[in-house]
Amino acid sequence: MINVAICGALGRMGTTIAHLVSEADDMTFVGGVDVKAGTLLGAPVVESADIRTFLRDVKPDVLIDFTIAHAAVENIRAGAEAGVALVVGTTGFSGEQRTIIDAAIEGSVPAIISSNYSVGMNIFWKLVREAAQRLGDYDTEVIEAHHRYKKDAPSGTARTLLEIITEETGKTEYVYGREGMTERKDEIGVHVIRGGDIVGDHTVLFTANNETIELSHRAYDRAVFAHGVIRAVRFVSGKPPGLYTMTDVLGL
Ligand SMILES: NC(=O)c1ccc[n+]([C@@H]2O[C@H](COP(=O)([O-])OP(=O)(O)OC[C@H]3O[C@@H](n4cnc5c(N)ncnc54)[C@H](O)[C@@H]3O)[C@@H](O)[C@H]2O)c1
């Protein structure tokens, strides 16, 4: 059995993942951490300040984090110190935070960090990479939409899309929305929509005179991310220390 704990257990993704963990034959949900203490599916959820005691007492095999960037950095450090395998879905890390995270993980625990755990998005990233390889001279725009409560913008998934397009086209300038007198140059345009209960929409446009290629991915339910997380938990459990990706998990 894989004992699984969740940071952000009482959040939208945390609760969705906890239900799937408790339904899996090979996993046990052993509780988690959130801003306020509580219980979830009969397991304890402790305050984030008590994470080290929780990890020592409960000894999970895998610690999942879906919180907020500054909190995730501390949770990852605590998990790495306790020797617990990590599956991190939190987005919005600064470069500096990412450096701290990578240093905490290196040589100590196996970990997977992904801005999007859906199988479909991981295929979508490959499709966008192939398109960008061939369409570097097309005007490129990234558009994303999420629910009204999402805190970071653009989304981690959109940031991954931008990294992929930059790697393949060499375009490094991003323009976030446009207003007033604007002249299109060789930038990548980035557009963010926030509203209602949109789970996660991403579109990449490659446009030239007389034609547009539009690639879109739409998530209808958080379960698509949670199912990928379950696969990541199975993959990372018992692996040697190091940073793995969803490409490894899915064998892409
Ligand atoms: N990688 C993916 O596939 C994927 C998919 C969806 C969302 N996300 C990301 O996951 C994160 C969470 O998203 P959400 O929609 O569940 O948000 P949410 O606000 O519903 O949940 C976050 C939870 O974290 C808790 N939290 C805050 N600080 C904490 C701390 N110090 N310790 C423990 N818990 C703490 C909050 O109280 C809340 O319950 C966001 O960064 C989001 O962008 C990633």
The ligand as an SDF file (V2000), in Angstrom:
LIG
                    3D

 44 48  0  0  0  0  0  0  0  0999 V2000
   -0.6110   20.9110  -11.9990 N   0  0  0  0  0  0  0  0  0  0  0  0
   -1.9280   20.7610  -12.2630 C   0  0  0  0  0  0  0  0  0  0  0  0
   -2.3560   19.8560  -13.0040 O   0  0  0  0  0  0  0  0  0  0  0  0
   -2.9060   21.7210  -11.6130 C   0  0  0  0  0  0  0  0  0  0  0  0
   -4.2890   21.6070  -11.8180 C   0  0  0  0  0  0  0  0  0  0  0  0
   -5.1500   22.4550  -11.1210 C   0  0  0  0  0  0  0  0  0  0  0  0
   -4.6180   23.4060  -10.2480 C   0  0  0  0  0  0  0  0  0  0  0  0
   -3.2730   23.5000  -10.1020 N   0  0  0  0  0  0  0  0  0  0  0  0
   -2.6520   24.4260   -9.1340 C   0  0  0  0  0  0  0  0  0  0  0  0
   -2.8170   23.8660   -7.8390 O   0  0  0  0  0  0  0  0  0  0  0  0
   -2.8620   24.9130   -6.8730 C   0  0  0  0  0  0  0  0  0  0  0  0
   -4.1140   24.7620   -6.0340 C   0  0  0  0  0  0  0  0  0  0  0  0
   -5.2650   24.9100   -6.8580 O   0  0  0  0  0  0  0  0  0  0  0  0
   -6.7440   24.7930   -6.2540 P   0  0  0  0  0  0  0  0  0  0  0  0
   -7.6820   25.1520   -7.3400 O   0  0  0  0  0  0  0  0  0  0  0  0
   -6.8960   23.4790   -5.5660 O   0  0  0  0  0  0  0  0  0  0  0  0
   -6.7010   25.9730   -5.1560 O   0  0  0  0  0  0  0  0  0  0  0  0
   -7.5260   26.0940   -3.8070 P   0  0  0  0  0  0  0  0  0  0  0  0
   -7.3550   27.5370   -3.3820 O   0  0  0  0  0  0  0  0  0  0  0  0
   -8.8850   25.5370   -3.9640 O   0  0  0  0  0  0  0  0  0  0  0  0
   -6.7190   25.1350   -2.7860 O   0  0  0  0  0  0  0  0  0  0  0  0
   -5.4830   25.4660   -2.2260 C   0  0  0  0  0  0  0  0  0  0  0  0
   -5.5070   24.9700   -0.7930 C   0  0  0  0  0  0  0  0  0  0  0  0
   -4.2150   25.1900   -0.2290 O   0  0  0  0  0  0  0  0  0  0  0  0
   -4.4030   25.6320    1.0880 C   0  0  0  0  0  0  0  0  0  0  0  0
   -3.1890   26.2820    1.5830 N   0  0  0  0  0  0  0  0  0  0  0  0
   -2.7880   27.5580    1.4380 C   0  0  0  0  0  0  0  0  0  0  0  0
   -1.6310   27.7650    2.0780 N   0  0  0  0  0  0  0  0  0  0  0  0
   -1.2790   26.5660    2.6340 C   0  0  0  0  0  0  0  0  0  0  0  0
   -0.1990   26.1300    3.4190 C   0  0  0  0  0  0  0  0  0  0  0  0
    0.7610   26.9830    3.8400 N   0  0  0  0  0  0  0  0  0  0  0  0
   -0.1120   24.8230    3.7630 N   0  0  0  0  0  0  0  0  0  0  0  0
   -1.1000   23.9690    3.4170 C   0  0  0  0  0  0  0  0  0  0  0  0
   -2.1840   24.3210    2.6890 N   0  0  0  0  0  0  0  0  0  0  0  0
   -2.2620   25.6150    2.3100 C   0  0  0  0  0  0  0  0  0  0  0  0
   -5.6230   26.5440    1.0170 C   0  0  0  0  0  0  0  0  0  0  0  0
   -6.2100   26.7690    2.2890 O   0  0  0  0  0  0  0  0  0  0  0  0
   -6.5230   25.7190    0.0990 C   0  0  0  0  0  0  0  0  0  0  0  0
   -7.3270   24.7990    0.8170 O   0  0  0  0  0  0  0  0  0  0  0  0
   -2.7830   26.2280   -7.6680 C   0  0  0  0  0  0  0  0  0  0  0  0
   -1.4420   26.6520   -7.7090 O   0  0  0  0  0  0  0  0  0  0  0  0
   -3.2420   25.8100   -9.0620 C   0  0  0  0  0  0  0  0  0  0  0  0
   -2.7360   26.6320  -10.0830 O   0  0  0  0  0  0  0  0  0  0  0  0
   -2.4240   22.6860  -10.7580 C   0  0  0  0  0  0  0  0  0  0  0  0
  1  2  1  0
  2  3  2  0
  2  4  1  0
  4  5  1  0
  4 44  2  0
  5  6  2  0
  6  7  1  0
  7  8  2  0
  8  9  1  0
  8 44  1  0
  9 10  1  0
  9 42  1  0
 10 11  1  0
 11 12  1  0
 11 40  1  0
 12 13  1  0
 13 14  1  0
 14 15  2  0
 14 16  1  0
 14 17  1  0
 17 18  1  0
 18 19  2  0
 18 20  1  0
 18 21  1  0
 21 22  1  0
 22 23  1  0
 23 24  1  0
 23 38  1  0
 24 25  1  0
 25 26  1  0
 25 36  1  0
 26 27  1  0
 26 35  1  0
 27 28  2  0
 28 29  1  0
 29 30  1  0
 29 35  2  0
 30 31  1  0
 30 32  2  0
 32 33  1  0
 33 34  2  0
 34 35  1  0
 36 37  1  0
 36 38  1  0
 38 39  1  0
 40 41  1  0
 40 42  1  0
 42 43  1  0
M  CHG  2   8   1  16  -1
M  END
$$$$
